[in-house]
Each structure stands twice: as structure tokens, then as C-alpha cells.
Amino acid sequence: MNPLDNLPQVRKVLYVIQWVLNGVATVLGAYFAAVGRDIDRLPEWYVVSLAVLPVLWTYLGITASKNTPAP
């Protein structure tokens, strides 16, 4: 059982956080590309975030799909 299934307000807040983090990661990626950073010179925290964020997005996406009414 997913604890977020029964907490719609918590899910809503997490979706907003996910949206903001996705925007920040995208803008930072564009910035690093614009300044010509090699992949080996990217900050470690950024590389880790690129590994962790998709896992969280998948978890929230599965929760969202279970709580979205079918048409």
C-alpha cells in the first residue's frame, strides 16, 4: 500500500515540489550546457540529483495514475 493514496493534499504538495525541481534541473542543465561544462566537470550534487529525481518522479507518477479517474 502506498501511503500517498489516502493523502491527496500531501500528494498535491509533492507534485508541486516535483514540478519545481524538474524546472530547476532543466534550467541548470541548460546553463551547464551553455557554459560548456564537460560531463566530467558537472557538480557531484547535480549528477546525484539526476540519478535520484527520476526515481521519485516514477513513484509519484505511479501514485498519480492510480488516483486519476479514467475517462
C-alpha positions in Angstrom: 0.0 0.0 0.0 1.2 3.4 -0.9 0.7 5.9 2.0 0.1 8.7 -0.5 -3.1 7.0 -1.8 -5.1 8.3 1.1 -3.4 11.7 1.5 -4.5 13.9 -1.5 -3.2 17.1 0.0 0.3 15.7 0.6 0.3 14.3 -3.0 -0.6 17.8 -4.3 2.3 19.4 -2.4 4.7 16.7 -3.6 3.5 17.3 -7.2 4.3 21.0 -6.9 7.7 20.2 -5.4 8.3 17.7 -8.3 7.4 20.4 -10.8 9.7 23.0 -9.3 12.6 20.5 -9.0 12.1 19.5 -12.6 12.2 23.1 -13.7 15.4 23.8 -11.7 17.1 20.7 -13.0 16.2 21.6 -16.6 17.4 25.2 -16.2 20.7 24.1 -14.6 21.2 21.6 -17.3 20.8 24.3 -19.9 23.1 26.6 -18.0 25.8 23.9 -17.8 25.5 23.2 -21.5 25.7 26.9 -22.3 28.9 27.4 -20.3 30.4 24.4 -22.0 30.8 22.2 -18.9 32.1 18.7 -19.8 30.1 15.9 -18.2 33.2 15.1 -16.1 33.1 18.6 -14.6 29.5 18.7 -13.6 29.0 19.2 -9.8 28.5 16.0 -8.0 25.3 17.1 -6.4 23.8 17.7 -9.8 24.8 14.3 -11.1 23.3 12.7 -8.0 20.1 14.7 -8.4 19.8 13.4 -12.0 20.0 9.9 -10.7 17.6 10.4 -7.8 14.9 12.6 -9.3 13.6 10.1 -11.9 13.1 7.5 -9.2 10.9 10.0 -7.2 9.1 11.0 -10.4 8.3 7.4 -11.2 7.0 6.8 -7.6 4.8 9.9 -7.8 3.7 9.0 -11.3 2.5 5.6 -10.3 0.7 7.1 -7.4 -0.9 9.7 -9.7 -2.0 7.1 -12.2 -3.7 5.1 -9.5 -5.6 8.2 -8.3 -6.6 9.7 -11.6 -10.2 8.7 -12.7 -10.5 7.0 -16.0 -12.4 8.9 -18.8 
